[in-house]
């Protein structure tokens, strides 16, 4: 059973010595960003303090690059962003893609019936942009996107297209991610089970109403491993924080894994410890407890 961060520290830190953490990998929505989808001043201050100690801070998100909030990627010292659940690593100094692991477009034939299902809203990620069916954007509640915050985010980050399926097929060999939205939870569970049986793709979720399709080896963990090698950081020196199932691989990979207080129970069960919620600046709390000298 995982422990609250304070209890874990009491049991595992000897003689008051800080852990040797050299890289902090952070999911954004539900993790680094607060309940309003904003980087709080408390969290920003903790990131800056960690980077002043020479710790690398890396964003690891399901978001496509074009949807990253400026208040995060312009924080001085943040050098890299892992986007689209690990499909890309972007160097923020010049927006250069230094790593990619895309969907094998030939594998889509095995799930064409799912992609052709008009009851499912489809979002298409490629070339660091995201597109969605215009008719679906006009009726988001029908696809499970019901909160004002979620609707505002979707409408301000997605480019509307007349035919999302056609766009998928036209760009099938450069797809970062296909995001499926469901108004029917029974159908979502059916599709998730089906996707998990298809060789050559991965499926995960970051919201109660979505499923995200990636390549066979695409994950935040794989991208984080590649970046750690570039930076000369051992996995034991990585601290990762997350709240959803698309963070689980990253949490399993990191030397120190932390679930948010607002995380799903299945995610908490995968982490070494649990911090406060994102509304309580849980990332800042974890950095203060485990990283700052």
C-alpha positions, 0 to 999 in steps of 0.5 A: 500500500502506498504512503502519504509523502510525509510518512514515506519520507519518515521511513526512507530518508536516512539522517535527513539527507535529501534524495538524489533527484536530478530530473522531475517529470510532470504531467500537467492536467490534474497534476502541475496545473491547478483545478482551474487549469493554471500554473499557480505561483506556489508551483512555479516558485517550487519549479524555479527553486528546483532548477536553481539547484541544477534539477531538470524539470520536464513537462510530460503531457498528453497534450499536443505541442500547440496546446501547451500553456504559455505560462508553463513552457515560458518558465525560465529553465524548463528546457524540454516537453514530452508531448502527445503521451510520449510521441515527441520530445520538443526542445523548447529553446528552438521548438526542435523535435529531438525524438519521435515515436509515432503510430504505425499507420498500417495498424489502423486497418485493424480498428477501422470499424472503431474509427468509422463509428460516428458516435465517437468524437475523434481528435487527430494529432500530427505535426504538433497540431490537433484537429477535431470533427467540426460537428462534434465540436458543436455538441461537446456534451454528447461526447462526455465533455460537459464541464465549462473548463473542459469545453473551453479548453477543447474549443480553444485548442482544437482546429475544426475539420469537416471530416476527421476520419479522412484527415486520419487516413490522409496523415496515417504515417505521421500521427502522434495520437488519436484521441477518442471521446465517448458520451457512453461509458459502456461503449468506451469500456468496450472499445478500450478492451478491443484496443488492448487486444490489437497488436501494434498500438497502445491505448490509455486514458487521461479523462473519464470520457476519453481513450488515447491511441498511440504507437506500439511503444509510445509512452511517457516512460519511453520518451522520458528514458530517451531524454534521461539518456541525453541528459545523463540522468539515471532512472533512479534519479528521476522523480515523476508525478501524475494523476491518470492512467496515461501516467502509469508507465512513467510512474513505474519507470521513475526512481521516485513515483508520486501520485497526486491526491486527486489521482485515480485509485489505480494510479495511486496504487502504482506510485510509491507515495501520494502527495496533496491534490493539484488544488493544494499545490501537490507538486510544489509540496512534493518538491519542497519535501523531497528535492529542495535542500 
